[in-house]
Amino acid sequence: MSDSDVSQAIAVGGAQSTRAQRYVQLMLLVVAAGAIYPILYLRQVYQTTMLEVFAINDSQLGYLYSSLGTLFLVSYLPSGWLADRIAPRFLICFSLIATGALGVWYATVPSYPMLMVIYCGWGITTGLTFWAAVIKRVNMIAHDEQGRFFGFLDGGRGLIEALLATIAISLFAYVANTRGEGVATGFKLVVHMYAFICIGLGVLLALVKDPESHGSGTAKRKRGGNVLTDLKQLASIPELWLVTAIVFCGYQVFWATYSFSAYLQEGGFGLSAVAAGTITTLKLWMRPVGGIGGGFLGDRFSKVDILVFALVFAALSLVTLIVSPGFHNNVSLVFLVLFIGVLTYAIRGLYWALLDDCNVPPHIAGLAIGLISVLGYSPDAFLPLLNGYLTQNFPGALGYQIYFGYVACMALLGAVAALVLRSRLNNGQGVKK
């Protein structure tokens, strides 16, 4: 074998090793993201049970999630700043352990004021110290596979969430129905399961060496700079604002799915808490399909085109869900819920992949993520209030139908923003996929 052949073999082997390392890092990020968020959003499966266990009403539940969303908004920008300066491993481990500890407190069924403290705490542990660190790390290791990596992040964490949710609903049904100990006991067991998984995973990841704690990554984290100057530079990028608009609209489609379980119970479908929870748990299994499938399609064809398709069909599907109580066909209902799940998770798996199209300087990528998150995830602050108001003042199916109609309109606006972004990319920078 010649020297050139040896050199080429070494280069290929090195490239394969590097690619394998990137996928190992991605797997760790997927597991962390999949474990930390479900305990915050148990309402998507157990909303009616939560109201009973904590003795609160829809409006109070809306205030809890609005507080959580407000803390997210306050935390997102400094979260990006932290992600540019502190090793993500430390931020992620702290977030998992602290979130789990708050979950243990949550399982004691504290008073409403203490519930507010817990939700605000979760806003910090999953917003300030976790969010931008994960997104920036994926953006850094994805290279030219942005759609695929972000698709794997959302689809993979969805797989983790679906596995945990399936175990949880099985435990809940066994304790509440088979053993007859009631929904309160079943719900506490579910919370404990999620809390201790977060704590255990946080301890485990603390023992794993950060593979990117050297070289340029450290230099960038130690970089000093004027935040206002960096924000001004980001504000001058029109594509960044269009991505923000897409995240803002697409995220509201995801929020609509949190109300599916309650809608299935209260919308005239005749479904029990366990039946509705089972259907919405099945929807979680669509996350790997939508997230990973959408990511591969985005890299193969066009991320923007796939997003437009998903947003338009999500709007049409929500309209169908609004009129579905008159059909009384539960098989079609299950199919519709699962289809909306696929579209929703394809949207989530793709909109962060668009960041690579915005030509953001690497040293302020975390700040860009924080800026997009502040605006794009602002529905966290007002959608719970809107949902609580509508369901409280328009009982039964009507409140949810008005809510879903609003979200369908937002999905169409997101599709318009994606079309504008596609036009700018085609005209100014060439087609980006």
C-alpha positions as CSV (number, residue, x, y, z in Angstrom):
1,M,0.0,0.0,0.0
2,S,1.4,3.4,-0.9
3,D,1.9,6.3,1.4
4,S,-1.0,8.1,-0.2
5,D,-3.3,5.1,0.4
6,V,-2.3,5.0,4.0
7,S,-2.9,8.7,4.5
8,Q,-6.3,8.4,2.8
9,A,-7.3,5.5,5.0
10,I,-6.2,7.4,8.1
11,A,-8.2,10.4,7.0
12,V,-11.3,8.3,6.3
13,G,-11.0,6.5,9.6
14,G,-10.6,9.9,11.4
15,A,-13.6,11.3,9.7
16,Q,-15.7,8.2,10.7
17,S,-14.5,8.5,14.3
18,T,-15.4,12.1,14.4
19,R,-18.8,11.5,13.0
20,A,-19.4,8.7,15.5
21,Q,-18.4,11.0,18.3
22,R,-20.9,13.6,17.1
23,Y,-23.7,11.1,17.1
24,V,-22.7,9.9,20.6
25,Q,-22.9,13.5,21.8
26,L,-26.3,13.9,20.0
27,M,-27.6,10.7,21.8
28,L,-26.7,12.1,25.2
29,L,-28.4,15.4,24.4
30,V,-31.5,13.5,23.2
31,V,-31.8,11.5,26.4
32,A,-31.3,14.6,28.6
33,A,-33.9,16.6,26.6
34,G,-36.3,13.7,26.6
35,A,-36.2,13.2,30.3
36,I,-36.4,16.8,31.6
37,Y,-39.5,18.2,30.1
38,P,-42.3,15.7,30.5
39,I,-42.7,16.4,34.2
40,L,-43.4,20.0,33.4
41,Y,-46.1,19.2,30.9
42,L,-48.0,16.3,32.5
43,R,-51.2,18.3,31.7
44,Q,-51.1,16.9,28.1
45,V,-52.1,13.5,29.5
46,Y,-53.3,14.2,33.0
47,Q,-54.9,17.7,32.9
48,T,-58.3,16.6,34.4
49,T,-56.5,14.5,37.0
50,M,-54.3,17.4,38.0
51,L,-57.3,19.7,38.5
52,E,-58.8,17.1,40.9
53,V,-55.6,16.2,42.8
54,F,-54.4,19.8,43.4
55,A,-58.0,21.1,43.8
56,I,-57.6,23.9,41.3
57,N,-59.6,25.1,38.3
58,D,-58.7,25.7,34.7
59,S,-57.8,29.3,35.2
60,Q,-55.4,28.6,38.1
61,L,-53.8,25.9,36.0
62,G,-53.4,28.5,33.2
63,Y,-51.7,30.9,35.7
64,L,-49.2,28.2,36.7
65,Y,-48.2,27.6,33.1
66,S,-48.2,31.3,32.3
67,S,-45.8,31.8,35.2
68,L,-43.6,29.0,33.8
69,G,-43.7,30.6,30.4
70,T,-42.9,34.0,31.8
71,L,-39.8,32.6,33.5
72,F,-38.9,31.0,30.2
73,L,-39.1,34.4,28.5
74,V,-37.0,36.0,31.2
75,S,-34.4,33.2,31.1
76,Y,-34.0,32.6,27.4
77,L,-31.7,35.5,26.6
78,P,-29.3,35.0,29.6
79,S,-29.5,31.3,28.8
80,G,-27.9,32.0,25.4
81,W,-25.3,34.2,27.1
82,L,-24.5,31.3,29.6
83,A,-24.3,28.8,26.7
84,D,-21.6,30.9,25.1
85,R,-19.5,30.8,28.3
86,I,-20.1,27.7,30.4
87,A,-19.6,24.1,29.4
88,P,-23.0,22.6,28.5
89,R,-22.4,19.5,30.5
90,F,-22.4,21.4,33.8
91,L,-25.5,23.3,32.8
92,I,-27.4,20.2,31.7
93,C,-26.5,18.1,34.8
94,F,-27.6,20.9,37.2
95,S,-30.8,21.3,35.3
96,L,-31.7,17.6,35.5
97,I,-31.0,17.2,39.2
98,A,-32.7,20.5,40.1
99,T,-35.8,19.7,38.0
100,G,-36.1,16.2,39.6
101,A,-35.8,17.6,43.1
102,L,-38.6,20.1,42.4
103,G,-40.6,17.1,41.1
104,V,-40.2,15.3,44.4
105,W,-41.7,18.3,46.1
106,Y,-44.4,18.5,43.5
107,A,-45.5,14.9,44.3
108,T,-46.3,15.9,47.9
109,V,-49.3,17.8,46.5
110,P,-48.4,21.2,48.0
111,S,-50.7,24.2,48.2
112,Y,-51.3,26.5,45.2
113,P,-48.8,29.2,46.3
114,M,-46.1,26.4,46.6
115,L,-47.1,25.1,43.2
116,M,-46.4,28.5,41.8
117,V,-42.9,28.4,43.3
118,I,-42.3,25.0,41.8
119,Y,-43.4,26.0,38.3
120,C,-41.2,29.2,38.5
121,G,-38.3,27.0,39.6
122,W,-38.9,24.7,36.7
123,G,-38.8,27.8,34.5
124,I,-35.3,28.5,35.7
125,T,-33.9,24.9,35.6
126,T,-35.2,24.1,32.1
127,G,-35.0,27.6,30.7
128,L,-32.0,29.5,32.1
129,T,-29.6,26.6,32.5
130,F,-30.7,24.1,30.0
131,W,-32.4,25.3,26.8
132,A,-29.8,27.3,24.9
133,A,-27.0,24.9,26.0
134,V,-28.7,22.0,24.2
135,I,-29.6,23.9,21.1
136,K,-26.2,25.4,20.6
137,R,-24.4,22.1,21.2
138,V,-26.5,20.4,18.5
139,N,-25.9,23.4,16.1
140,M,-22.2,23.0,16.7
141,I,-21.9,19.3,16.1
142,A,-24.4,19.0,13.2
143,H,-22.1,20.6,10.6
144,D,-23.8,20.1,7.3
145,E,-26.5,17.8,8.7
146,Q,-28.6,20.5,10.5
147,G,-32.0,19.1,9.5
148,R,-31.0,15.6,10.4
149,F,-29.5,16.4,13.8
150,F,-32.3,18.7,14.9
151,G,-34.8,16.1,13.6
152,F,-33.0,13.5,15.7
153,L,-33.0,15.8,18.7
154,D,-36.7,16.4,18.6
155,G,-37.7,13.0,17.3
156,G,-35.3,11.2,19.6
157,R,-36.4,13.1,22.7
158,G,-39.9,12.3,21.6
159,L,-39.0,8.6,21.6
160,I,-37.7,8.9,25.1
161,E,-40.8,10.8,26.2
162,A,-43.1,8.3,24.5
163,L,-41.3,5.4,26.3
164,L,-41.6,7.2,29.7
165,A,-45.2,8.2,29.0
166,T,-46.2,4.7,28.1
167,I,-44.7,3.3,31.3
168,A,-46.4,6.2,33.3
169,I,-49.9,5.7,31.9
170,S,-49.6,1.9,32.5
171,L,-48.6,2.6,36.1
172,F,-51.4,5.2,36.4
173,A,-54.0,2.8,35.0
174,Y,-52.8,-0.1,37.2
175,V,-52.9,1.9,40.4
176,A,-56.0,4.0,39.7
177,N,-58.2,1.3,38.1
178,T,-56.9,-2.2,38.7
179,R,-55.9,-1.7,42.3
180,G,-58.6,0.9,42.9
181,E,-56.4,3.3,44.8
182,G,-57.7,6.4,42.9
183,V,-56.2,8.8,40.5
184,A,-54.4,10.8,43.1
185,T,-52.2,7.9,44.1
186,G,-51.6,7.0,40.5
187,F,-50.6,10.6,39.6
188,K,-48.2,10.8,42.5
189,L,-46.5,7.6,41.4
190,V,-46.2,9.1,37.9
191,V,-44.5,12.3,39.2
192,H,-42.1,10.3,41.4
193,M,-41.1,8.2,38.4
194,Y,-40.2,11.2,36.3
195,A,-38.5,13.0,39.2
196,F,-36.2,10.2,40.1
197,I,-35.3,9.5,36.4
198,C,-34.2,13.2,36.1
199,I,-32.1,13.0,39.2
200,G,-30.5,9.7,38.3
201,L,-29.7,10.9,34.7
202,G,-28.2,14.1,36.0
203,V,-25.8,12.2,38.2
204,L,-24.9,9.8,35.4
205,L,-24.2,12.6,32.9
206,A,-22.0,14.3,35.5
207,L,-19.7,11.4,35.3
208,V,-19.4,11.6,31.5
209,K,-16.4,13.6,30.2
210,D,-17.3,16.6,28.0
211,P,-15.7,15.8,24.7
212,E,-15.6,19.4,23.6
213,S,-14.0,21.0,26.6
214,H,-10.9,22.1,24.7
215,G,-9.7,24.2,21.8
216,S,-11.8,26.8,20.2
217,G,-14.9,25.8,22.1
218,T,-13.3,26.9,25.3
219,A,-12.0,30.1,23.7
220,K,-15.4,31.0,22.5
221,R,-16.9,30.4,25.9
222,K,-14.3,32.7,27.5
223,R,-14.8,35.4,24.8
224,G,-15.6,38.8,26.2
225,G,-17.9,41.1,24.3
226,N,-20.5,43.8,24.3
227,V,-23.9,42.1,24.5
228,L,-25.7,45.2,23.1
229,T,-23.3,45.2,20.1
230,D,-23.9,41.5,19.5
231,L,-27.7,42.0,19.8
232,K,-27.5,44.8,17.3
233,Q,-25.6,42.6,14.9
234,L,-28.3,39.9,15.2
235,A,-31.1,42.4,14.8
236,S,-29.7,43.3,11.4
237,I,-30.2,39.8,10.0
238,P,-33.7,39.7,8.4
239,E,-33.7,35.9,8.1
240,L,-33.3,35.6,11.8
241,W,-36.6,37.5,12.3
242,L,-38.4,35.3,9.8
243,V,-37.1,32.2,11.7
244,T,-38.4,33.8,14.9
245,A,-41.8,34.2,13.3
246,I,-41.9,30.6,12.2
247,V,-40.9,29.4,15.7
248,F,-43.6,31.7,17.2
249,C,-46.3,30.3,15.0
250,G,-45.1,26.7,14.9
251,Y,-44.7,26.5,18.7
252,Q,-48.4,27.4,19.1
253,V,-49.4,24.3,17.1
254,F,-47.4,22.2,19.6
255,W,-49.2,24.0,22.5
256,A,-52.5,23.0,21.0
257,T,-51.7,19.3,21.6
258,Y,-51.5,19.8,25.3
259,S,-55.2,20.2,25.4
260,F,-56.1,17.1,23.3
261,S,-56.5,14.9,26.4
262,A,-59.0,17.3,28.1
263,Y,-60.8,17.9,24.8
264,L,-61.3,14.2,24.3
265,Q,-62.8,13.9,27.7
266,E,-64.9,17.0,27.7
267,G,-65.7,17.4,24.0
268,G,-68.6,15.0,23.8
269,F,-66.5,11.9,22.6
270,G,-67.5,9.9,25.7
271,L,-63.9,8.9,26.6
272,S,-62.6,8.2,30.1
273,A,-59.4,9.7,31.6
274,V,-57.5,6.5,30.9
275,A,-58.8,6.3,27.3
276,A,-58.0,9.9,26.5
277,G,-54.6,9.5,28.2
278,T,-53.9,6.4,26.1
279,I,-54.7,8.2,22.8
280,T,-52.5,11.2,23.7
281,T,-49.7,8.9,24.8
282,L,-49.9,7.2,21.4
283,K,-49.5,10.6,19.9
284,L,-46.2,11.0,21.7
285,W,-45.0,8.0,19.7
286,M,-45.4,10.1,16.5
287,R,-42.6,12.4,17.6
288,P,-39.8,10.1,16.4
289,V,-41.7,9.7,13.1
290,G,-42.4,13.4,12.6
291,G,-39.1,14.7,14.0
292,I,-36.7,12.3,12.4
293,G,-38.7,11.9,9.2
294,G,-39.1,15.7,8.8
295,G,-35.3,16.2,9.4
296,F,-34.4,13.7,6.7
297,L,-36.9,15.1,4.3
298,G,-35.6,18.6,5.0
299,D,-32.0,17.6,4.3
300,R,-33.1,15.6,1.2
301,F,-35.4,18.3,-0.3
302,S,-35.8,21.7,1.4
303,K,-36.3,22.4,5.1
304,V,-38.5,25.4,4.3
305,D,-40.7,23.5,1.9
306,I,-41.3,20.7,4.3
307,L,-42.2,23.3,7.0
308,V,-44.7,25.0,4.8
309,F,-46.4,21.6,4.0
310,A,-46.5,20.7,7.7
311,L,-47.9,24.0,8.9
312,V,-50.6,24.2,6.2
313,F,-51.7,20.6,6.9
314,A,-51.6,21.1,10.7
315,A,-54.0,24.0,10.3
316,L,-56.4,21.9,8.2
317,S,-56.2,19.1,10.6
318,L,-57.0,21.3,13.6
319,V,-60.1,22.5,11.7
320,T,-61.1,18.9,11.2
321,L,-60.6,18.2,14.9
322,I,-62.9,21.1,15.7
323,V,-65.8,19.6,13.7
324,S,-65.0,15.9,14.6
325,P,-67.4,15.5,17.6
326,G,-70.3,15.4,15.2
327,F,-68.8,12.3,13.5
328,H,-68.6,10.0,16.5
329,N,-66.0,7.8,14.8
330,N,-63.3,7.1,17.4
331,V,-61.0,5.3,14.9
332,S,-60.9,8.3,12.6
333,L,-60.4,10.5,15.7
334,V,-57.3,8.5,16.8
335,F,-55.9,8.7,13.3
336,L,-56.5,12.5,13.2
337,V,-54.8,13.0,16.6
338,L,-51.8,10.9,15.5
339,F,-51.5,12.7,12.1
340,I,-51.5,16.1,13.9
341,G,-48.8,14.7,16.1
342,V,-46.6,13.7,13.1
343,L,-47.0,17.2,11.6
344,T,-46.4,19.0,14.9
345,Y,-43.2,17.1,15.6
346,A,-42.0,17.6,12.0
347,I,-42.4,21.4,12.6
348,R,-40.5,21.3,15.9
349,G,-37.8,19.1,14.3
350,L,-37.2,21.6,11.5
351,Y,-37.6,25.2,12.6
352,W,-34.3,25.2,14.6
353,A,-32.5,23.7,11.6
354,L,-33.2,27.0,9.8
355,L,-30.8,28.8,12.1
356,D,-27.9,27.6,9.9
357,D,-29.5,29.6,7.0
358,C,-29.2,32.8,8.9
359,N,-25.4,33.2,8.7
360,V,-25.1,33.9,12.5
361,P,-21.4,34.2,13.6
362,P,-20.5,31.1,15.7
363,H,-19.4,33.2,18.8
364,I,-22.9,34.6,19.3
365,A,-24.9,31.5,18.2
366,G,-26.0,31.0,21.8
367,L,-27.2,34.6,22.0
368,A,-29.1,34.2,18.7
369,I,-30.8,31.1,20.2
370,G,-31.8,33.1,23.2
371,L,-33.1,35.9,21.2
372,I,-35.2,33.6,19.0
373,S,-36.5,31.8,22.0
374,V,-37.6,34.9,23.9
375,L,-39.9,35.9,21.0
376,G,-40.6,32.6,19.4
377,Y,-41.6,30.9,22.7
378,S,-43.5,33.9,24.1
379,P,-46.7,31.8,23.6
380,D,-45.6,30.1,26.8
381,A,-46.7,33.3,28.7
382,F,-50.0,34.0,27.1
383,L,-51.4,30.8,25.6
384,P,-52.1,29.2,29.0
385,L,-54.1,32.3,30.0
386,L,-56.0,32.2,26.7
387,N,-56.7,28.5,27.0
388,G,-57.8,28.8,30.6
389,Y,-60.1,31.8,29.9
390,L,-61.7,30.0,26.9
391,T,-62.3,26.7,28.6
392,Q,-63.5,28.4,31.8
393,N,-66.0,30.7,30.1
394,F,-67.0,28.4,27.2
395,P,-67.5,25.0,28.9
396,G,-67.4,21.7,27.1
397,A,-66.2,21.5,23.5
398,L,-66.7,25.1,22.5
399,G,-63.8,26.6,24.5
400,Y,-61.4,24.1,23.0
401,Q,-62.8,24.6,19.5
402,I,-62.3,28.4,19.6
403,Y,-58.7,27.8,20.9
404,F,-57.9,25.3,18.2
405,G,-59.3,27.7,15.6
406,Y,-57.0,30.4,16.8
407,V,-54.0,28.1,16.6
408,A,-54.9,27.0,13.1
409,C,-54.8,30.7,12.0
410,M,-51.3,30.9,13.6
411,A,-50.1,27.9,11.7
412,L,-51.2,29.5,8.4
413,L,-49.3,32.7,9.3
414,G,-46.2,30.6,10.0
415,A,-46.5,29.1,6.6
416,V,-46.6,32.6,5.1
417,A,-43.4,33.5,7.0
418,A,-41.7,30.3,5.8
419,L,-42.6,31.2,2.2
420,V,-41.1,34.7,2.6
421,L,-37.9,33.1,4.0
422,R,-37.8,30.8,1.0
423,S,-38.1,33.7,-1.3
424,R,-35.2,35.6,0.4
425,L,-33.0,32.5,0.4
426,N,-33.7,31.8,-3.3
427,N,-33.2,35.4,-4.4
428,G,-30.3,36.5,-2.2
429,Q,-28.3,33.5,-1.2
430,G,-29.4,30.6,-3.4
431,V,-31.6,27.7,-2.3
432,K,-30.6,26.3,1.1
433,K,-31.6,22.8,2.1
